Amino acid sequence: MKVNEATWDRVLRVIVGLFILSLLFWVEGNSKYWGLIGLLPLITGLVGYCPAYSLFKFSTRKESQTSGS
C-alpha cells in the first residue's frame, strides 16, 4: 500500500475519527453505535492509505513527500 494522504489530510482524519468515536460516550441507546463509523477515518489517518482514493486514482500527497520509511 502506497501512502496517498498528505499530512494535513491524515491529521484531519484522526481528529474527525476521534470526534465521531466520542459519540459512543455521549449518545444514549443503540444509536450510539453509529460512533463506530469513526474507526474508518481514524484508521485511514493513522495508516496514511485510503482505499477510496486508490479506487478513484486520487491522492492529496505530493509525489515529492517521503512515506517516512
PyMOL CGO cylinders between C-alpha atoms (Angstrom):
from pymol import cmd
from pymol.cgo import CYLINDER

trace = [
    CYLINDER, 0.00, 0.00, 0.00, 1.43, 3.31, -1.06, 0.3, 1, 1, 1, 1, 1, 1,
    CYLINDER, 1.43, 3.31, -1.06, 0.72, 6.34, 1.14, 0.3, 1, 1, 1, 1, 1, 1,
    CYLINDER, 0.72, 6.34, 1.14, -1.82, 8.51, -0.67, 0.3, 1, 1, 1, 1, 1, 1,
    CYLINDER, -1.82, 8.51, -0.67, -2.72, 11.04, 2.03, 0.3, 1, 1, 1, 1, 1, 1,
    CYLINDER, -2.72, 11.04, 2.03, -0.95, 14.28, 2.82, 0.3, 1, 1, 1, 1, 1, 1,
    CYLINDER, -0.95, 14.28, 2.82, -0.03, 15.13, 6.41, 0.3, 1, 1, 1, 1, 1, 1,
    CYLINDER, -0.03, 15.13, 6.41, -2.87, 17.63, 6.76, 0.3, 1, 1, 1, 1, 1, 1,
    CYLINDER, -2.87, 17.63, 6.76, -5.32, 15.01, 5.44, 0.3, 1, 1, 1, 1, 1, 1,
    CYLINDER, -5.32, 15.01, 5.44, -4.09, 12.42, 7.95, 0.3, 1, 1, 1, 1, 1, 1,
    CYLINDER, -4.09, 12.42, 7.95, -4.32, 14.83, 10.90, 0.3, 1, 1, 1, 1, 1, 1,
    CYLINDER, -4.32, 14.83, 10.90, -7.83, 15.87, 9.89, 0.3, 1, 1, 1, 1, 1, 1,
    CYLINDER, -7.83, 15.87, 9.89, -8.94, 12.23, 9.58, 0.3, 1, 1, 1, 1, 1, 1,
    CYLINDER, -8.94, 12.23, 9.58, -7.60, 11.36, 13.03, 0.3, 1, 1, 1, 1, 1, 1,
    CYLINDER, -7.60, 11.36, 13.03, -9.35, 14.35, 14.62, 0.3, 1, 1, 1, 1, 1, 1,
    CYLINDER, -9.35, 14.35, 14.62, -12.66, 13.63, 12.87, 0.3, 1, 1, 1, 1, 1, 1,
    CYLINDER, -12.66, 13.63, 12.87, -12.40, 9.92, 13.66, 0.3, 1, 1, 1, 1, 1, 1,
    CYLINDER, -12.40, 9.92, 13.66, -11.84, 10.58, 17.36, 0.3, 1, 1, 1, 1, 1, 1,
    CYLINDER, -11.84, 10.58, 17.36, -14.72, 13.04, 17.43, 0.3, 1, 1, 1, 1, 1, 1,
    CYLINDER, -14.72, 13.04, 17.43, -17.11, 10.54, 15.83, 0.3, 1, 1, 1, 1, 1, 1,
    CYLINDER, -17.11, 10.54, 15.83, -15.89, 7.79, 18.18, 0.3, 1, 1, 1, 1, 1, 1,
    CYLINDER, -15.89, 7.79, 18.18, -16.69, 10.05, 21.12, 0.3, 1, 1, 1, 1, 1, 1,
    CYLINDER, -16.69, 10.05, 21.12, -20.37, 9.59, 20.24, 0.3, 1, 1, 1, 1, 1, 1,
    CYLINDER, -20.37, 9.59, 20.24, -20.09, 6.20, 21.91, 0.3, 1, 1, 1, 1, 1, 1,
    CYLINDER, -20.09, 6.20, 21.91, -19.83, 8.04, 25.24, 0.3, 1, 1, 1, 1, 1, 1,
    CYLINDER, -19.83, 8.04, 25.24, -22.25, 10.92, 24.62, 0.3, 1, 1, 1, 1, 1, 1,
    CYLINDER, -22.25, 10.92, 24.62, -25.24, 9.40, 22.80, 0.3, 1, 1, 1, 1, 1, 1,
    CYLINDER, -25.24, 9.40, 22.80, -27.81, 7.23, 24.59, 0.3, 1, 1, 1, 1, 1, 1,
    CYLINDER, -27.81, 7.23, 24.59, -29.37, 3.98, 23.37, 0.3, 1, 1, 1, 1, 1, 1,
    CYLINDER, -29.37, 3.98, 23.37, -28.49, 1.87, 20.37, 0.3, 1, 1, 1, 1, 1, 1,
    CYLINDER, -28.49, 1.87, 20.37, -27.84, 4.88, 18.14, 0.3, 1, 1, 1, 1, 1, 1,
    CYLINDER, -27.84, 4.88, 18.14, -24.54, 5.45, 19.96, 0.3, 1, 1, 1, 1, 1, 1,
    CYLINDER, -24.54, 5.45, 19.96, -23.03, 2.57, 17.99, 0.3, 1, 1, 1, 1, 1, 1,
    CYLINDER, -23.03, 2.57, 17.99, -23.06, 4.77, 14.89, 0.3, 1, 1, 1, 1, 1, 1,
    CYLINDER, -23.06, 4.77, 14.89, -19.98, 6.24, 16.52, 0.3, 1, 1, 1, 1, 1, 1,
    CYLINDER, -19.98, 6.24, 16.52, -18.06, 3.14, 15.44, 0.3, 1, 1, 1, 1, 1, 1,
    CYLINDER, -18.06, 3.14, 15.44, -18.01, 4.66, 11.95, 0.3, 1, 1, 1, 1, 1, 1,
    CYLINDER, -18.01, 4.66, 11.95, -15.30, 6.90, 13.38, 0.3, 1, 1, 1, 1, 1, 1,
    CYLINDER, -15.30, 6.90, 13.38, -12.92, 3.95, 13.15, 0.3, 1, 1, 1, 1, 1, 1,
    CYLINDER, -12.92, 3.95, 13.15, -12.75, 4.36, 9.36, 0.3, 1, 1, 1, 1, 1, 1,
    CYLINDER, -12.75, 4.36, 9.36, -11.24, 7.86, 9.25, 0.3, 1, 1, 1, 1, 1, 1,
    CYLINDER, -11.24, 7.86, 9.25, -9.14, 7.11, 12.33, 0.3, 1, 1, 1, 1, 1, 1,
    CYLINDER, -9.14, 7.11, 12.33, -7.53, 4.01, 10.84, 0.3, 1, 1, 1, 1, 1, 1,
    CYLINDER, -7.53, 4.01, 10.84, -7.00, 5.52, 7.39, 0.3, 1, 1, 1, 1, 1, 1,
    CYLINDER, -7.00, 5.52, 7.39, -5.48, 8.60, 9.00, 0.3, 1, 1, 1, 1, 1, 1,
    CYLINDER, -5.48, 8.60, 9.00, -3.08, 6.56, 11.11, 0.3, 1, 1, 1, 1, 1, 1,
    CYLINDER, -3.08, 6.56, 11.11, -2.06, 4.30, 8.21, 0.3, 1, 1, 1, 1, 1, 1,
    CYLINDER, -2.06, 4.30, 8.21, -1.94, 7.04, 5.56, 0.3, 1, 1, 1, 1, 1, 1,
    CYLINDER, -1.94, 7.04, 5.56, -3.73, 4.96, 2.96, 0.3, 1, 1, 1, 1, 1, 1,
    CYLINDER, -3.73, 4.96, 2.96, -7.29, 5.48, 1.75, 0.3, 1, 1, 1, 1, 1, 1,
    CYLINDER, -7.29, 5.48, 1.75, -8.79, 2.70, -0.40, 0.3, 1, 1, 1, 1, 1, 1,
    CYLINDER, -8.79, 2.70, -0.40, -11.34, 5.11, -1.87, 0.3, 1, 1, 1, 1, 1, 1,
    CYLINDER, -11.34, 5.11, -1.87, -8.55, 7.40, -3.05, 0.3, 1, 1, 1, 1, 1, 1,
    CYLINDER, -8.55, 7.40, -3.05, -6.89, 4.44, -4.78, 0.3, 1, 1, 1, 1, 1, 1,
    CYLINDER, -6.89, 4.44, -4.78, -10.16, 3.39, -6.38, 0.3, 1, 1, 1, 1, 1, 1,
    CYLINDER, -10.16, 3.39, -6.38, -10.56, 6.82, -7.98, 0.3, 1, 1, 1, 1, 1, 1,
    CYLINDER, -10.56, 6.82, -7.98, -6.81, 7.27, -8.57, 0.3, 1, 1, 1, 1, 1, 1,
    CYLINDER, -6.81, 7.27, -8.57, -6.74, 10.34, -6.34, 0.3, 1, 1, 1, 1, 1, 1,
    CYLINDER, -6.74, 10.34, -6.34, -4.13, 11.49, -3.83, 0.3, 1, 1, 1, 1, 1, 1,
    CYLINDER, -4.13, 11.49, -3.83, -3.67, 14.50, -1.56, 0.3, 1, 1, 1, 1, 1, 1,
    CYLINDER, -3.67, 14.50, -1.56, 0.01, 13.66, -1.12, 0.3, 1, 1, 1, 1, 1, 1,
    CYLINDER, 0.01, 13.66, -1.12, 2.58, 15.32, -3.32, 0.3, 1, 1, 1, 1, 1, 1,
    CYLINDER, 2.58, 15.32, -3.32, 4.99, 12.93, -5.00, 0.3, 1, 1, 1, 1, 1, 1,
    CYLINDER, 4.99, 12.93, -5.00, 8.00, 14.76, -3.53, 0.3, 1, 1, 1, 1, 1, 1,
    CYLINDER, 8.00, 14.76, -3.53, 6.94, 13.84, 0.03, 0.3, 1, 1, 1, 1, 1, 1,
    CYLINDER, 6.94, 13.84, 0.03, 8.53, 10.79, 1.57, 0.3, 1, 1, 1, 1, 1, 1,
    CYLINDER, 8.53, 10.79, 1.57, 6.50, 7.99, 3.11, 0.3, 1, 1, 1, 1, 1, 1,
    CYLINDER, 6.50, 7.99, 3.11, 8.59, 8.01, 6.28, 0.3, 1, 1, 1, 1, 1, 1,
    CYLINDER, 8.59, 8.01, 6.28, 10.17, 4.60, 5.69, 0.3, 1, 1, 1, 1, 1, 1,
]
cmd.load_cgo(trace, "trace")
